[in-house]
């Protein structure tokens, strides 16, 4: 009896200690999960800061590549946070602050030091409008995300997409050494257009829902292999076409939907008038 009475408390204490160890392991694992997206966001911030430094030093190719790397890291942090279910308010705010640096300030400084600096007020006004509209775009995104009124599509051009357009153009022009053939008015006008697209209500595809492509995995795999092959051969051209095409997809989709709705309304009016006359 004495031995049994002494063993029972030990077993209870042993179970409690094992439970505590399991809980501590789970907590440490959850901390690691929450840490990974924020580390990727910090990497995006570092790439954007390096792009600013490289732009000031005149290393425009490295500056544009750093912005493109920041775009990749920015896409990864959101994907990892959704897959691991580690999204948080802190991560949302931290991501927006890093995005403003990497995709608002860094591209503005890049194109200003690259081409627009000699033109004074025209140059810095274009870059300021771009950065300001990027900040407004991020603020609106945060409000929609916190109120839960957001949708699967983006409202307005995402700031990484606008930054990718400018960075890929600089990368393309510098790599092919055709800067002398690029007019100032084109880059300045492009900055204003991208700024307008960011604060507009034009819908852009977010690529968050992958259920459609995953229904045809073989075709997606073949397309991805071909895209990687072409990107490895001419990365500067592929990057420029991809970002410019994405920026143009919003207005193109809006015009297409407007024409479709106009045709449908015209068809309905014709059917109504035809039925009334008969």
Secondary structure, 3 states (H helix, E strand, C coil): CHHHHHHHHHHHHHHHHHHHHHHHHHHHHHHHHHHHHHHHHHHHHHHHHHHHHHHHHCCHHHHHHHHHHHHHHHHHHHHHHHHCCCCCHHHHHHHHHHHHHHHHHHHHHHHHHHHHHHHCHHHHHHHHHHHHHHHHHHHHHHHHHHHCCCCCCEECCCHHHHHHHHHHHHHHHHHHCCHHHCCHHHHHHHHHHHHHHHHCCCEECCCCCCHHHHCCHHHHHHHHHHHHHHHHHCHHHHHHHHHHHHHHHHHHHHHHHHHHHHHHHHHHHHHHHHHHHC
